[in-house]
Amino acid sequence: MDEEYDVIVLGTGLTECILSGLLSVDGKKVLHMDRNDYYGGESASLNLSQLFRKFRNGAEAPEALGRDRDYNVDLIPKFAMASGEFVNILYHTDVTRYLEFRQVGGSFVYRDGRIAKVPATTAEAISSPLMGMFEKRRLKKFLEFIQGYNANDSATHQGVDLSKTTMAEIYYKFGLEKGTQDFVGHALALHLDDAYLSQPAQDTYDRICLYMNSVARYGKSPYLYPMYGLGELPQGFARLSAIYGGTYMLQKKIDKIEYDADGRVAGVTSDGQTARAKVVIGDASYFPDKSTKAATVVRAICLLTHPVPNTGDADSCQIVLPQNQIRRKHDIYVAVVSAAHAVCAKDHWVAIVSTIVETSTPERELEPALALLGPIQEKFVQIADVMAPTSDGVKDGVFVSTGYDATSHFETVCTDVKRIYQACTGQPLKLEGKVKKQQEDQ
């Protein structure tokens, strides 16, 4: 440990492990440390004993839940868009060699007191129970516009300039009802709030295209999920880093972050030894003086003995409850997986309900989503602050990751990875050909 590195990474959460792998592939000499004796940090996957030890003060798990080793329950649920940035990172770093993915069985949205499949094509729009006949026609025309839009062909623009026209104006143009706007903006485009309505439509157009392309890639839903839970992802990136010379140290306490006379980071001291580096990346728990609370998230991990009602007995799914449908300022997300993904015992399902806390009674805020699940066998509730860096890190060389929000997809994680990568390297993240070039050089 007592030597010079290009980068030191603290914490083995998803964001930190992705960056460690990417920088190792870049040829950087990386030291990766974690105070815990396991991978994953806040985004770890727990077996049954660990789950009860964490949430029930070590109480024994009921025998009816099955064997301890059958469980790999995520603390923070995340699905990957099949054509999204996260899958691109997996593909271009070749981490897929260590992981097996399974498609998520469905994507649903809550509207007017019920859930239904998110319509992502004109055919699904026509058959969707979410809308009346006339609204279906309007949505069909809107989706045809999205699918037919060609930036280089003005004949497809229908008088719309995506760089200037707002989404509110486009919704008005196609006459879409407010409820339809909710699932387009929050279940298709995956916006976190309604601020997008007053912004140029280009970003929302790109997000809807991503959703459609992801659905088209495998069918049923746009999402993928790793077998044996998200805990496999940090380990996959750790293996990648090790292949390219990265060094990993678990159960390694951090005594001090070292700085030089100019206030720039110089290294990390642990057990009397100092690893030197001019770049240090870590989660906010290692840098409380360089982070601030951005929000608070409440999550309920629910163990079920049945699929979620009204999802067609799907072995997995995502359900989005748009904020306006439940009279809130933030959406509620439900991520459901099952024994089909080797994360729980046979004939069991895991449903994780998440949202941003708005009141003094966080658990009650989840009730609209919990009511959709049917009988709940066990429920574990956690409330955690989402921490965010107070600076970009360029001045002192310390780059702090943003905590995991309430969304049940990887898109916000990827945004943070790209932010930190560019800030610490001075170059935008370019994935194409990265691993291939590295292999040719070896």
N, C-alpha and C positions, 0 to 999 in steps of 0.2 A: 504493500500500500504506500509506503514512504517513497514515492517517486513522482515524476511529472506526467500529467495527462492533458489531453486536449479539452476534454469535457468531463465533469463529474455530475452524475445524475442522482438525486436523492428521492427515494420513494419509488415503489414499483406499481403504481397505479397505471391505468391504461395509457394515459397521455404520456407519462414518463417512459414507459416501456416502448411505445411507438417511436418516440424521439431517440431513445437509446439505440434502437435497431437501425433507424434511418441514418443517424450520425456515424454509427459503426460501419455501415455499408459505404458511407462517404469516405471511409478511410481514416476517420478520427479515432484516436486512442481514448476509449471510454471506460471510466470506472463508475459502476452503478451500485449504490448502497441503499439499504433499507434497515430501519431500526427493528422491524418485525422479523419473525422467523418464517414468513410465508410470503408468496407473491400476491400482488393485487391491491394492497393498501385498502382504500375505501371501496374499491371495485372488486374485492375478492369474492370467491364463491365458497360457501360453507357447507360442510356435511351436517347431518342431523344433530349430532352431539354439539358441534360448534355453534349451531343455530340456537339451541336451547341454553347453552352456556352463556351466549352473548345477551339473549333477550329474557331468559327466565332464571337467571342467577344459578345456572348449573343444574336445573331440574332435569330429571330423566324424561326422555321422549317417550310418549305412549307407544306400546308395541304395535298398535294398529297402523302406525305410520310406515312400518316396514324397517328394513335394515339401514343402519347408519351409512354404510358405504354406497347406498343407492342414491344419495342426495348430494347435489352440487348446486346449492341455492345462491343466486346472485344477490348481493346487497344492493346493487344498483343495476337495474335492467337496461339493456341497450340492444336494439336490433340494427342490423346493417342493411342499408339500401343496396339492392343487387347491382345497380349501376352507379353507386355513389362513391364518394372520395375514399371512404374506409376500405371498401373492397378493392379499389385501385391501389391503395397502399399495400394491402395484403398480397395482391397479385404481383406488383412490381418489386416487392421485397422478397417474394418467394416464401413468405411465412405460411402460405397455404400447404406447404409440404408437411407441416407439423400439425395441421388442424383439419377437421372434417366439419363441413357445414350442412345444415338441413334447412330447407325452405320453411318459412313461417306460413301457417295454414290459411290465414286470412287477415284482411285489414278492414276494420269497421269504424263507423262513426255514430255518435249519439245525436238524435234529433227528435224533438217533440215527444220525449219520454220513451223512446225505443232505440235500439241499435240496428243498423243495417250495413251491408257491405258498401265500402266506398266505391262509387262508380268511377272508373278511370278510363273508360272507352265510351264511344257513342252507343254501342250495343248495350253496355251495362247501364248507361244513363236512361235508355228507353225502358229497361226492365226494372229499374230501381223502385222499391216501395217508398223511398224517401220523399217523392214528389208526385204532384198531380200531373195529369196528361199535358197540360199546357206548359208547365214548368219543365217537364222532361224535354219538350221540344226546344225550349230556350237553352237548356243546358247542353243538349245535343249540338246546337249551332255554335255554342261557346267552345265546346271541345273540338269540334271540326275546325274552328278558327285556330285554336292552339296547335292542332296536329298539322294543319295546312300552312301555317305561317312560315315564310321563307324570307329571311332578312335581306336577301339579294333580289327579291322579286316583289316589287311594290304592288303588283296585282293581288297579292295574298294579304296585304296589310289592312284592307277594309278601312282605310283612313286612320289607322292607329300607328302612332310612333311610340314604340315600347320604351324609348329612352326619355320620353316626356309625358306621355299619357299615364295617368294614375290608374291603379286597379279599381278604385271607386268609379272612375269614368267608364272603364271597360265593363264593369258589372252593370252600370246604367245602360250602356249601349246595347247589351244583350238582354236587359230586363230581368236579371236574376234576382230572385227573392232573397231576403236577408238570411233565411235558414240555409239556402243553397250557397250563399257567399261564405257562410260559416264553415261548411265542410270543404269547400274548394280551398279556402285560405288556410285552414287549420289541419285538415286531414289529408289533403293533396299536396299543398305547398308547404305544410308543416311550419307555418309562421307561429311565433310564440305569443303574439298579441295582434291587435288590429292596427298598429301603427303603419303597416304595409299599405293600407288602403289609400293613404295620402301620398305615397311614394311612387316613383316611376315603376311601370309594370314589368320591366325587364327581369328583375330578380324573381318575381313571382312566376313569370312565364318559364324561366329556367328551372325553377323548383317543380312546377307541374310537369314539365317535360322529363325531368329526372324520375319522378314518380311513375309516369307512363312507361318510360323506357325500362325501368326496373321491373314493372309488372310484366311487360312484354318479354323480358329475358327468360323468366321461368314460369309465368302464369300464377294464378291464384292470389298472390300478394307480392309486394315489392321487396319483402324483407327476408334476410337470411339470419341464422343464429347458429353458433358453434355447438357441436355435440359436447357434452360434459360441462357446459356453462361457460360464462365469460372468464372464469379463472384460468382457462386454457390460453387465452390471448396474451396476457403478460408473459407467461412461460414460453409461448411461441416466439415472441419478440426477444426474450432473453436468450433463447437458443440461437437466434439469428445474430444477435450482438456477439455472442461467444464465438461463433464461427468466424466472424471478422475481427477477432482479437479483443473484444470487450471483456472486462472483468466484473463479476458479480459478487457482492458480499451481503448476505442476509444477516439479521440479528446483530447489526453493527450500529451502535449508538453514535450519535453525532454530538461531540463535545463543543465544537466551536467552528464557526465559519470565519476564515482568515481573510483579512483585507490588507492591501499595501498602503503606503503613506498617502497615495492619491485617492484612497477610498474605493479602489477597484478590487474585486474579489481575487484572492491569491490561492485559495485552497480550502480544504476541510480537514479538521483534526478529529481523530477518533482513537481512544485508548492510547493516547500519547504519541501517536504517529500522525503525520500530516501529509495528505495527498495534495499535490500542487496542481492548479489549473487556473486558467484565466476565464473560463466559462463554467458556471454552475447552474444546473436546472433542477427544480424541485417543486413539490406540491406545497401548498400554503402552510401546512403544519410544520414544515421546517423553517419557514420564514414568517412568523407572526408579525414581525415589525415591517414587513413589506407587502402585507395583504390586508384587505378589509372585507367585511361582510357585505355581499351583494344581494343576498336573499336567504330565505330559509326554506328547506324542502321537507315535506312530510311524506313518508313512504310506508305502506302497509304490505308486508309479505304475507300472502294468504295461501294456505295449503287446502286444496279441494280434492274431493273424490269423484268429480264429474267435470265434464267440459262446461265452459261458460254457456248458459242458456242463450238461445237465439244466434249462435255462431255456427250452426250446422255441424255440431259436435267436432269442431276443429281441434286438432291436437295442439294448436298454438295460434295466437293471433295478437294483433294490436287493436285497441279500442281507444279512440280519441273522443273526449267529451269537450267540445268547443266552449269557450268561456261564456258566450252569450246564451248558450242553451241551458246553462246551469246558473245563470246570473252571478257570474264571478268575473274577476279581472284576469284570471289565468286558466288555461285548459287543465283538465285532468287526463292523465295517460294511464292506460292499463296494458301491461305486457304479460302475456300468458304463454307458458311453455309446459311441457309434460314429460312423462316417462319416455316418449318418443325421442326426446333429446338427451336422455340419460342424465336428467337433473333431479329426478325423484323416483319413488317406487312405482311399480306397475299399477295402473288404474288410479294414478294421482296426477294432479295438475298444480302448478305454481302460478299464482296471479299476483303481480306486484302493481299496486296502485300508487301513483305519485302526483304531487302538485306543489306549487309554490304556496307557502303559508300566507294567509291574508288576515287571520283573526287570532284571538287568544285561545281558541280551541281547535288546534290543527287537525286532530283525528276526525272531528265532526265534519271537516271540509271534504273528506273523502267519501262521505256517505252516499252521494249520488252514484258513484262508481261501485262502491261495495254492494249496493242494492242490486246491481246487475249480475253479481257473481253466483247467486244461489247460496245454499248452505256452506258455511266456511268451517272447516275442521279445526284449523289453528290459524291464529293471526299474530304477527309480530310487527310492532310499529316502531319506527325510528324517525327522529326529527334531527336534521343536521343543517348547519349553516353552509351556504355556498360562498366560498371565499374567492376573491378576485385580487389580482395584483394591483398595487398602487402606482406602478410605473412599468414602462416597457422593458426595463433591464439593460438597455444599451449603455447607459452611463457607468454602471458598476459591474456589469457582466453577470448579474444574478437574474435569472429568468424564471418567474414563478407561474405555474399553471393555474388555470381557473378551475374551481370545483365543478362537480357534476350536477347539472340541473335536473329538472323533473322530466325532461323529454325521455321517451323510450326508444330513441334512435341515435346513431353515432354522428349525425351531421354537425352538432355543436362541438363535439370532441375533436373532429377533424379540423374545424375552423381554428380551434385553439392550438392544435399541433402545427398548422401552417403558420400561425402568428408567431409562435416561439421559434420555429425553425428559421423563418426569415429574419427575426430580430437577432438571433445569436450567430447566424452565418452571413447575414447581409445579402442573401440570395433567396428568391422564392423557391418553394419546394417544387422540383420537377421530377416526376416519377419515371417517365418513359426512358427505358434503356438503362436505368441505374444499375440493377443487378447484373444485367448482361455485360455491361462494360467492365464492371468489377471482376466478373469471372474471367473475361478475356485477358485482363491485366495480370491475373494470378498464374 
